[in-house]
Amino acid sequence: MAKNTIIPFGPQHPVLPEPIQLRLVLDEERVVSAIPVVGYVHRGLEKLAEQKDFLQDTFLIERICGICSFIHSLTYSMGIESMMGLTPPPRAQYLRVIWSELHRMHSHLLAVGLLADAFGFENLFMQLWRTREHIMDAMEATTGARVMLGTCCPGGVRKDIDPELLKFILTTLVTVEKEMDEQMPVLLNDYSVKQRLCGVGILDKQTAYERGAVGPTARASGIAMDLRTHGYAAYGELGVEPMVETDGDCYARTKVRVRELYQSMNIVRKAIGQIPAGPINVPFKTKPDGEVVMRAEQPRGEVLYYLKGNGTDMLERLRVRTPTFANIPPVLAMLAGCELADVGVIVISIDPCISCTER
């Protein structure tokens, strides 16, 4: 009887944007199981956060992940505000939504572009990333930065967006939507794309629930879970609904992200149309004391922060659980039984962020 073969997939691999290793147990060309190996980019950020004061930490926290950096600082700031009894002004809450959704859009465009690259559709990959540049330009115009915005802080935000720049965002979204209307039918309807995505990497609803899937990975398997529906920041006034598919394969995960791209554009437009006038932050003299768990919806799913303060400038403990960490057990279930040629596409379909996971 032939023995199974174990081969490494990663941490350096043309299809992987970040370093994770999967030790694949193979029976010829079929994957029997996969064993994850992490730890290649551990940076010790949680320990470093305990050595900076809680205001300096807002800049450190953004560097956990460049793709969803603003939502990291938002979740952290909400946790600090909870401990200090602060309520940011309404305008700040709307600005937080606008920047969060711009981040979600550039993250999803990056993700579907990398997916196109994973199955060899280089032209579509470049077109999607060209469209993403418009979103990056909007963030740079409103904050001065393309990735680490540095605008969210306990008590509100550090910068406002004037009416002219709000109009610029709306104009940008018109351009983005026009280009997406040309690209997304190719991504979702092209025969060769469907051949690589449909029925590949299936994660059924029960397995997704048992293995703790979050974000588009969970919603593509029929789990209607989106923390924005809890109404944090200004989401409670903007009518957010989970984008749900039921097939649970790579195609369904892609379709969820495409639908969320259009949803994010509508949320930003609605937020700009409803944004109230007023201050963008509230002053405070207290310091964080107590314990709090805060959650928010990143592009990849639920991020969870545990913060412990002791009434000083320095936090006693900071702990982060990122969505990719939650989605590793589900992706191992997807890989069992798949073809070796599909491993890269399946892994990319959860939009992994290993820097986030390892911190």
N, C-alpha and C positions, 0 to 999 in steps of 0.2 A: 504494500500500500504506500502510495506517495505521501510524503510528509508535507505539512503546510510550510510555506516560506514566509519569513518575516522581513519586510523591507522598510527603510525609513522614507517617509514623505515629508520633506522639509528638514530643518528650518529654512534652508536656502533652496528655493524652488521657483522657477519662472512664473508660476501661476499664483504664488502666495505673496500678498503685499506686506505681510509681517511674519516674524519668525515663530511659528509653532511647528512642532514635529509630531507627526502621527506615525506610529509604528504599525504598519498594516500587516495583518495576518492574512496571507493569500492562499487560496486553493486555485492554482493556475492563474487565471485572470480575474477571478472573483474574490472580493474582499469577504473574509469570514468575520473579522472583528478589527477594531482599531484601538490603540492605546495612546492617549495623548501624553506628550512630554512638554511641559512649560517651564519657564524660568530663564529664558535667554535674554530678556530685556528688563529684568527686575531692577527698579531704580530706588526703592526705599522711600517713596514719596510720603507714605503714611507716617513714618518716623520723622521725616523732615518737617512735616506739618506741625508736629508737637514742639519743634524748636523755633518756630516763627510765631509771631502774634496773629490773632484771628483775622486781622485786616490784611496782613501780608499773605495769609493763606489763600485769599481769594485769587491772587495771581498764580500761586503755586498750583492750586486745584485745577485751573484751566489747562495746565500742562500735563494733566493725566492723559488727555487725549486731544489732539488737534482738530479732529473732525467734529466732535460734539463738545468743544471746550466751553462754550457759553452756557450750555445746560448743566455742565458740572458746577460752574460757579453759581448758577441760579439755585440749584438744589442745595449747595452748601450755604448760600446766603439765606435761603428759606429756613434752614435748620438753625442758623445763628439767630435769625429774627424770632423764631419760635421760643428759643431760650431767653431772649431779651425782651419779649413782649412787644415787638415792633410790628407795625402794619405799614408797608410801603404805600405811598400815594397812588391813586388810581392811574395817573399818567405813567408812572414807573411800571405798573403792572402790565399795561398795554405795550410799552416799549420792550419789556421782557418777552412778551409773546412774539413780537415782530422779529426780534433777533433770534429767538429760539426756532421759529419756523424757517427763517433764512438758513440757519444751520441745518435744519432737517432736510431742506431742499438740496443744499450742496452735498450733504452726506449721501442722500439717496441717489443723486446723479453720479456721484463717485462710485457708489456700490453697483449700480446697474452697468456703469461703464466698465468696471473691473470684471463684471460677469461676462460682458461681451468679449472682453480681452481673453477671458479664461477659455472660451470655446472658439477663439480664433477670428472673431469678427472685428478686426482692427479698425476699419473705417467707422463703424458704429461707435466703438469705444472712443475714438477721437472726437466724433461729433458730439457725443454726450458730455465729454469733458469740456469742449468748447462752450457748450451751453452753461455748464457749471460756472465758467469764468464770469458770466454776467452776475450771478449771485455773489461771487467773491468781490466783484467790483462794487456792488451795492453795500456790502459790509464794510469795505474799505472807505467808501464815500461817507458812511454814517458814523464810523468809529475811528478811522485812521489806520485800521489793521485789517488784514484779510483772514486771519485764523484765530489768533489769541486777541479777542476784542478788548478785554480789560475794562468792560463797562458795568458789569453787574457787581454789586457790593451790598453788604447788610444795610437795610434801610431804604433800598431803591436801586437807582442806577447812577453812574457818574456823569453820563452825557445825555443830552437831549437830541432829538432829531427835529430840525426845523421844517416848516411847511414845504420849502423847496426840495429838501431831500426826501420828504415823504412822497412828493410827486415823482421824484427820480426813481424811487423804489417801484411805484406803480407802473411807470414807463418801462422799467427793466422787466417787470413781470409780464408785460405785453409781449416783449421780445422773447422771453423764455417760453411762454406758452405757445407762441407761434412756432418756435423751433421744436418744442416737444411734440406738437401736433404732427410734425413731419417725421420725427424719430420714433415715437412710441408705437405707431402701427407696424413699423419694421421690427422693433424689439418683440412685440407681442404676436405678430401674425406671420412673420417669415417662416417658411417651411423648415429650413435648416435649423433655425433657432428652436422651434418647437420640438424638433427631433432630439435636440440636446437637453431640453428642459422638461418636457411633459413626461410624467411617470417616473422621473428620476429623483432619487432621494426622498422618498415618501415618508412623511411623519404623520401618523394618524392622530386624531384629536386626543384619544386616551393616552397614548404614549407622550404626546406633547405636554399634557397636563401632569402626568406622573413624573416626567423628567424635568419639569420646571421651566419649559420654554417661555420666552418673553418676546415682546415686540412683534415685528412682522413675521418672525418664525412661528410664533404662537397663533397670530391672527390668520396666517395662511392655512393653519390646520383647524380652523373653525372656532378658536377661542376668542371671544369678543372682549378683549382686555386692552384698555388704553388708559393710562393714568391721567391723561389730559381731561378725561370725562369727569374726574374728581373736582375740577374747577380751580386748581391752583393758578397763581398769577391772575390773568384776566380770562382764562379759558372758559370759566363758568358763564361768561357773558357772550361767548362766541359760538356756541352750539357745535361742539366737536363730537363726532361719532366714530367708533372703530371701523376701519376698513377690513372686512373679513372675507376670506376665501375658504373653501372647504377641501380642496384636493390635496393639500399638504405636500406638494412636490416643489421642485425648483421653480417651475413656471408659476405656481400660485404665490410663492414668496416674491417673485419678480413683479407679478401683477399687483400685489398689495403695495409694494413700494411705488409703483407707477401711480396708482390711485391716490396714495398719500401725497405724492408730489402735487397733483392738482388740488387736493384738499388743502395743503399748506398755502398754496397761492390764494385760495379763497379766504383762508383764515387771515392772512396778512392784509388782504384788501379790506376785509371786514374790520379788522383792528384799526387800520388807518382811517377808515370812514367813521369809526366810533370813538377814536382816541380823545379823551378829555384834556382840557387845559389844566395847568396847575404845576406844582412843584414836582421834582423828580426824585427826591429823597427826603428822609426825615432825620433830624439830628438825634443823637443819643449820647448818654453819659454812662449807662450801665455796661456791664461786661457779661459775657455768656456764663451761665451757671446752670447746672443740671444736666440731664441727658435727653437726647431727642433722636428719633429715627425719622428721616425725611426721604420721600420718594418722588421721582419725576420720570417723565417719559422721554428718553433719548431716542434718536433715530433707530437704534438697534433694540430698544426695549427699556424695561424698567431699570433705573439706577437707584441704588439704596445707599444712603449715608447714615452712619451712626456717629454722633458727636457727643462728647462729654466735656463740659466746662466746669471750672472750679472757682469762678468769680474773679479770675485774673485775666491778663491779656493772652495767656497761653492756654491752648486747649490741652486737656489731660489725655484725650484719646480721639483719634479720627479713624474711621473704618469705612471703606468703600466696597460695595459689591456692584460690579459693572454687568451690563447685559450679556456681553460675550461669555463671561464666566458661567452665567446661567444657561447659555445656549450650547456649551460644549457637550454636556450629556445628551441633549437631543441630537446633535450632529453625529455622535457616535452611533446612535440608533439608526440614523439615515444611512450611514456607511455600510452597516452590516448587510451583506448580500448584494452590494452594488458591483458594477464592473470597475476595474482599476482605472479605465479611461475617464470615468465619471467622478473620480474622487475630487479633483480640483474644482469642478463645477459645483459639486455639493457643498464643499467647504466654503467657497466664495458666496454661495446662496444665502448663508446666514449673516453675511457681511461682518466677518470677524475683525475685532480690534484687539490684538494681543498686547499692545502697549497699555491699553485700558485695563486689561485683565490682570496684568502682572504689576503694573504701577512701579 
